[in-house]
């Protein structure tokens, strides 16, 4: 099974439509097969990202916010989308392998940001 995680620095990218970097991992059970691949997109484009997801035969997508049209397209293509994920992408990858990641999860490694006063 292949997973794609939208990333920005060390975290899950907050917006699918502005993603310019993704991680692709192939895993069986709880073990990653081969090497993790990081792909830099030529430009942020949700349409190109959806095309890459289909081309790479991705089974699961982990992302932050995603527009309804792109979400429905991926679901229609029978791709599981775990959206509204906040925090480090490596932690998200570990939780996907364990089968514990759910949409809307705020990962324990997420930095707590306090508004300035």
C-alpha positions in Angstrom: 0.0 0.0 0.0 1.3 3.4 -0.9 0.8 6.5 1.2 1.4 10.2 0.2 1.8 12.9 2.8 1.8 16.5 1.9 4.7 18.2 3.7 6.0 21.6 4.6 9.3 21.6 6.4 8.9 18.8 9.1 5.1 19.0 9.3 2.1 17.9 7.4 1.4 20.8 5.0 -1.6 22.9 6.2 -3.2 23.2 2.8 -3.4 20.6 0.0 -3.8 23.3 -2.7 -0.5 25.1 -1.7 1.6 21.9 -1.3 4.9 21.9 -3.2 6.5 18.9 -1.5 5.2 15.4 -0.8 6.5 12.2 0.8 5.7 8.8 -0.7 6.1 5.6 1.2 5.3 2.0 0.3 4.5 -0.2 3.3 3.2 -3.7 4.1 1.6 -4.1 7.5 3.8 -2.0 9.8 6.9 -2.0 7.7 8.1 0.4 5.0 9.3 -1.3 1.9 12.2 0.4 0.1 13.1 4.1 0.7 10.9 7.0 1.5 10.7 9.4 -1.5 10.3 13.1 -1.3 9.1 14.8 -4.4 9.3 18.5 -5.1 6.4 19.8 -7.2 7.3 22.3 -9.9 4.6 24.6 -8.4 1.7 24.3 -6.0 -1.2 22.8 -8.0 -4.0 20.7 -6.5 -4.8 19.3 -10.0 -1.2 18.2 -10.6 -1.0 16.8 -7.1 -4.2 14.7 -7.8 -2.6 13.6 -11.0 0.5 12.5 -9.2 -1.6 10.6 -6.6 -3.3 8.7 -9.4 -0.1 8.1 -11.4 1.7 6.7 -8.3 -1.2 4.4 -7.4 -1.5 6.0 -3.9 -3.9 4.3 -1.5 -3.9 6.8 1.3 -3.4 10.6 1.4 -2.5 12.4 4.6 -2.9 16.2 4.4 -4.0 19.3 6.3 -6.9 21.2 4.8 -8.3 20.1 1.5 -11.1 21.7 -0.6 -14.2 19.6 -1.0 -13.9 19.2 -4.8 -10.4 17.6 -4.5 -11.5 15.5 -1.5 -14.6 14.2 -3.4 -12.4 13.5 -6.5 -9.9 11.4 -4.5 -12.7 9.6 -2.7 -14.4 8.9 -6.0 -11.1 7.4 -7.2 -11.3 5.1 -4.1 -8.4 6.8 -2.3 -8.6 7.1 1.5 -8.0 10.7 2.6 -7.0 11.5 6.1 -7.4 15.3 6.3 -7.1 18.0 8.8 -3.9 16.5 10.2 -1.7 18.9 12.2 1.9 18.1 13.3 5.1 16.4 12.3 4.8 14.3 9.1 7.0 11.5 10.5 4.6 11.1 13.4 1.7 10.9 11.0 3.5 8.3 9.0 4.0 6.1 12.1 0.4 6.4 13.0 -0.7 5.4 9.5 1.4 2.3 9.7 -0.1 1.5 13.1 -3.6 2.2 11.8 -4.3 4.8 14.5 -4.4 8.0 12.4 -7.9 9.5 12.0 -9.0 12.6 10.1 -8.7 15.7 12.4 -5.9 14.4 14.5 -3.6 16.9 16.2 -0.4 15.0 16.6 1.5 15.2 20.0 4.5 16.8 18.3 2.5 19.8 17.1 3.8 23.0 18.5 1.4 25.0 20.6 1.3 28.5 19.3 0.0 31.2 21.5 -1.5 34.3 20.0 0.6 37.4 20.7 -1.1 40.1 22.7 
